Amino acid sequence: MTFTVQVTSSGPTPTGIVEFLDGASKLGLDKSNGVVTFTTSKLAVGTHSITAESLGDAAHAKSTSPVLDQVVQ
């Protein structure tokens, strides 16, 4: 399963780390250059509450995406 997020700002392009979560469980992380793609095979059958959390950088505060309810069949 692949998730892609775009981290935006009215100022410079956000950099730093984006962490992907299933509820409170950490799935993985990657460095941002404005767009981050994350692939995982760790999701079991069922519904998962996926969020992406930008941990911020020198010019941007930490922020979290809305929840995506992802169904795995």
Secondary structure as UniProt FT lines:
FT   STRAND          2..6
FT   STRAND          16..22
FT   TURN            23..24
FT   STRAND          25..32
FT   STRAND          35..39
FT   STRAND          46..54
FT   TURN            58..59
FT   STRAND          63..64
FT   STRAND          68..72
//
